[in-house]
Amino acid sequence: MNVNLKSIHVFSSILTNIVLFILIIGSDNPLILSGTLVIMMYIFISSKSLNTLKRGIIYFIPFAIITIIINLIFINQGSKVIFIIFNRIFTLEALVYSLTLSFKLLLVILLFIMLQLMIDSDKAVSFFSRLIPKTTLTMMISLKLFPLMQKRMKILKDIYSIRGIDFETKGLKNILRNLKPLFSVILEDSLESSFDIGEAAYIRGFLSTRRTNYDSECLKKSDYLISISVFSILLIFIVFKILGMDNFNAYYEINLINILNISSSMVFVLLVLLTVEFHFILKRYGEDN
């Protein structure tokens, strides 16, 4: 099944990703983290984005290796010693904590990729321009200027290279001296572009009055259902955290009882049910014709 994830409203998509991000950052319990992975894997599989998933994992591997090595070297807490090298103690608790931290890093990377799959940029701009029009305009100008600056920098480098300036020279002082004229031109050009965009917006009366939206996307029943389900999961998770029921710590008694407790099991089941809910909603509203 190939589904159109962008059929879900921008608000519901953003809320889902925010709640998943809070769960990933706020919990170290492997069961809860696995629950977030379940819904991510469904999104990648249903949208046929396994190649994107593979690239994300490839980018993650170097960071995971560095994270594990740093934690094993600098953290020696724990009681279960795995081995000792050069009088340095490597414990099971430190290894579990390193793997958990790396797993959370992977989930954050996949979450941002999933956000890109679920949200249409035009719909997002239309949605946020109604809520925070000035901030949206500022962000649009910024996002537009950076690629233009990068393109302009490349063109200027080619021009100044023809004039005899060597940008591959060694030494920080020489590099800064050669880049100085480029930065001067880029700064002046960026300021002029900003004024041009601002002047054009002012002439057209942008932000002076409430603008008419001819393509306003409304929340469907399915969007309300997703939003309520996601918010309920967040609320239950917060209650468990306040009550101290989700208190998994890799350095204190690593056993299945601490992982498979009532709070983590309930959140995991709710995340699986949310995945099933996404499946039926996308099957009904999001199938590509």
MOCORFEN-V359691 format. One record per run of one state. SS is the DSSP state (alpha for helix, beta for strand, coil for the rest). FROM is the first residue (numbers start at 0). LEN is the number of residues. Records with the same first field share a line. If there is no record, write none. Layout:
# MOCORFEN-V359691
SS = FROM-LEN + FROM-LEN
This chain:
# MOCORFEN-V359691
coil = 0-2 + 3-1 + 7-2 + 26-3 + 46-3 + 74-6 + 85-2 + 118-2 + 131-1 + 162-9 + 203-17 + 242-13 + 259-2 + 285-1 + 287-2
beta = 2-1 + 80-5 + 87-4 + 286-1
alpha = 4-3 + 9-17 + 29-17 + 49-25 + 91-27 + 120-11 + 132-30 + 171-32 + 220-22 + 255-4 + 261-24
